[in-house]
């Protein structure tokens, strides 16, 4: 049985690692939107999803990103930024968060990366497989692709076309998962949060 942290504890963890309120709002706001998208996708499939596990992982998934932002929320090192997933998992592990949650967080870069993809790009990551191993981990990866911390929503077509140009294996996975998990209503969400669509 997993001991899930509640939302107040999750917010305290975000505050602990955030340099200020502005960056906290940027990152925690993104995590909240990703949670909403992931839960919609979970309701859109017949598979049994642990929604509490999914929600907690989504709300915590970018906790490692604070180390890569300045006080204005600008990315200090885009080349090393993919390391935020494994850094976040380590920080949360040190904070006593259950490994079933941190395992999900460690694999959320794009739709999960194989060791070979890391070598081929190259990604500035350890040469290991960082592929999602659970349905909850897949849902986080997928939902995270529809919003960025600019803050901007990502349209399916634009994101897919970018993947096709740069990362064809990821593009194929994104297409397959879109058929499995469905396409969230990004237009409505962009209006709800008053954020642009990229």
C-alpha positions as CSV (number, residue, x, y, z in Angstrom):
1,X,0.0,0.0,0.0
2,X,1.4,3.4,-1.0
3,X,1.4,6.2,1.5
4,X,0.3,9.1,-0.7
5,X,1.2,12.7,0.2
6,X,-1.7,15.1,0.3
7,X,-2.0,18.2,-1.8
8,X,-0.8,20.5,1.0
9,X,2.4,18.4,1.4
10,X,2.9,18.3,-2.3
11,X,2.7,22.1,-2.4
12,X,5.2,22.4,0.5
13,X,7.6,20.3,-1.5
14,X,7.2,22.6,-4.5
15,X,7.8,25.6,-2.2
16,X,10.9,24.0,-0.7
17,X,12.6,23.7,-4.1
18,X,11.2,26.8,-5.9
19,X,13.3,30.0,-5.8
20,X,10.3,32.2,-5.5
21,X,6.5,32.5,-5.9
22,X,6.7,33.3,-9.7
23,X,8.6,30.1,-10.5
24,X,6.4,28.1,-8.1
25,X,3.2,29.3,-9.9
26,X,4.8,28.4,-13.3
27,X,5.9,24.9,-12.3
28,X,3.0,23.9,-10.0
29,X,0.5,25.4,-12.4
30,X,1.9,23.3,-15.2
31,X,1.8,20.2,-13.0
32,X,-1.8,20.9,-12.1
33,X,-2.8,21.2,-15.8
34,X,-0.9,18.0,-16.7
35,X,-2.8,16.2,-13.8
36,X,-6.2,17.4,-15.3
37,X,-5.2,16.1,-18.7
38,X,-3.9,12.8,-17.4
39,X,-7.1,12.2,-15.4
40,X,-9.2,12.9,-18.5
41,X,-7.2,10.4,-20.4
42,X,-7.6,7.9,-17.6
43,X,-11.4,8.3,-17.8
44,X,-11.2,7.8,-21.5
45,X,-9.9,4.2,-21.4
46,X,-11.2,0.9,-20.1
47,X,-8.0,-0.1,-18.3
48,X,-7.9,0.2,-14.5
49,X,-5.9,3.2,-13.5
50,X,-4.7,4.0,-9.9
51,X,-5.9,7.6,-10.1
52,X,-4.5,8.6,-6.8
53,X,-1.0,7.4,-7.9
54,X,-1.4,9.1,-11.2
55,X,-2.5,12.4,-9.6
56,X,0.4,12.5,-7.1
57,X,3.0,11.6,-9.8
58,X,1.6,14.3,-12.1
59,X,1.6,17.0,-9.3
60,X,5.2,16.1,-8.4
61,X,6.6,15.3,-11.9
62,X,8.5,18.5,-12.5
63,X,9.9,19.1,-9.0
64,X,13.4,18.7,-10.4
65,X,12.9,21.4,-12.9
66,X,13.4,24.2,-10.3
67,X,17.1,23.7,-10.4
68,X,17.1,24.7,-14.1
69,X,15.2,28.0,-13.8
70,X,16.4,31.4,-12.9
71,X,14.3,33.7,-10.7
72,X,12.2,34.8,-13.8
73,X,11.4,31.2,-14.8
74,X,13.9,31.2,-17.7
75,X,15.6,27.9,-18.5
76,X,19.3,28.2,-17.5
77,X,20.5,25.1,-19.5
78,X,18.2,23.5,-22.1
79,X,20.8,20.9,-23.0
80,X,20.8,19.5,-19.4
81,X,17.2,20.1,-18.8
82,X,16.1,16.5,-19.5
83,X,18.0,15.6,-16.3
84,X,15.2,17.2,-14.3
85,X,13.2,13.9,-14.3
86,X,15.9,11.9,-12.6
87,X,16.9,14.8,-10.3
88,X,13.3,15.2,-9.3
89,X,12.9,11.5,-8.6
90,X,16.1,11.6,-6.4
91,X,15.0,14.7,-4.5
92,X,11.6,13.1,-3.8
93,X,13.2,9.8,-2.8
94,X,15.3,11.7,-0.3
95,X,12.1,13.3,1.0
96,X,10.7,9.9,1.7
97,X,8.3,9.6,-1.3
98,X,7.3,6.1,-2.3
99,X,9.5,4.5,-5.0
100,X,6.4,3.7,-7.1
101,X,5.8,7.4,-7.4
102,X,9.5,8.4,-8.0
103,X,9.8,5.6,-10.6
104,X,7.0,7.2,-12.6
105,X,8.7,10.6,-12.4
106,X,12.1,9.4,-13.5
107,X,10.7,8.2,-16.9
108,X,8.6,11.2,-18.0
109,X,11.0,12.8,-20.5
110,X,9.0,12.9,-23.8
111,X,7.3,9.5,-24.0
112,X,10.1,7.7,-22.2
113,X,13.5,7.2,-23.7
114,X,15.4,4.0,-24.5
115,X,19.1,3.6,-23.8
116,X,19.6,3.6,-27.6
117,X,17.7,6.8,-28.1
118,X,19.8,8.5,-25.5
119,X,23.0,7.3,-27.2
120,X,21.8,8.2,-30.7
121,X,20.6,11.8,-30.1
122,X,22.7,12.2,-27.9
123,X,20.7,13.2,-24.8
124,X,22.7,14.4,-21.8
125,X,21.4,11.6,-19.6
126,X,22.9,8.4,-18.2
127,X,22.8,5.6,-20.8
128,X,19.9,3.7,-19.3
129,X,16.4,2.9,-20.3
130,X,14.0,5.5,-19.0
131,X,10.8,4.0,-20.4
132,X,7.5,4.1,-18.5
133,X,6.8,0.7,-16.9
134,X,3.2,1.3,-15.7
135,X,0.0,2.6,-17.2
136,X,0.2,5.6,-14.8
137,X,3.7,6.4,-16.1
138,X,2.5,6.3,-19.7
139,X,-0.4,8.6,-18.9
140,X,1.9,11.1,-17.3
141,X,4.3,11.1,-20.3
142,X,1.4,11.5,-22.7
143,X,-0.5,14.2,-20.8
144,X,2.8,16.2,-20.3
145,X,3.2,16.6,-24.0
146,X,0.1,18.8,-24.2
147,X,1.4,21.6,-22.0
148,X,4.7,23.4,-21.4
149,X,5.9,25.7,-18.8
150,X,6.1,28.8,-21.1
151,X,3.1,28.5,-20.2
152,X,1.6,27.2,-23.5
153,X,-0.7,24.4,-24.6
154,X,0.7,22.2,-27.3
155,X,-1.6,21.2,-30.2
156,X,-1.5,17.6,-31.1
157,X,-0.7,18.3,-34.8
158,X,2.1,20.8,-34.1
159,X,3.7,18.6,-31.5
160,X,3.5,15.5,-33.7
161,X,5.0,17.3,-36.7
162,X,7.9,18.5,-34.5
163,X,8.5,14.9,-33.3
164,X,8.3,13.6,-36.9
165,X,11.1,16.0,-37.9
166,X,13.4,15.4,-35.0
167,X,12.4,12.1,-33.2
168,X,10.5,9.7,-35.5
169,X,10.4,6.9,-32.9
170,X,8.8,9.3,-30.4
171,X,6.4,10.5,-33.1
172,X,5.2,6.9,-33.8
173,X,4.7,6.3,-30.1
174,X,2.8,9.6,-29.7
175,X,0.4,8.6,-32.6
176,X,-0.2,5.2,-31.1
177,X,-0.9,6.6,-27.6
178,X,-3.2,9.2,-29.1
179,X,-5.4,6.4,-30.4
180,X,-5.3,4.7,-27.0
181,X,-5.7,7.6,-24.7
182,X,-7.7,10.1,-26.9
183,X,-7.1,13.7,-27.7
184,X,-7.8,16.2,-24.9
185,X,-9.8,19.3,-25.7
186,X,-6.9,21.7,-25.7
187,X,-8.9,24.6,-27.2
188,X,-11.3,24.5,-24.2
189,X,-8.4,24.2,-21.7
190,X,-6.5,27.1,-23.3
191,X,-9.5,29.3,-22.8
192,X,-10.1,28.1,-19.3
193,X,-6.5,28.9,-18.3
194,X,-6.2,31.9,-20.6
195,X,-3.0,30.5,-22.2
196,X,-2.0,30.3,-25.9
197,X,-1.8,27.2,-28.0
198,X,1.6,26.6,-29.7
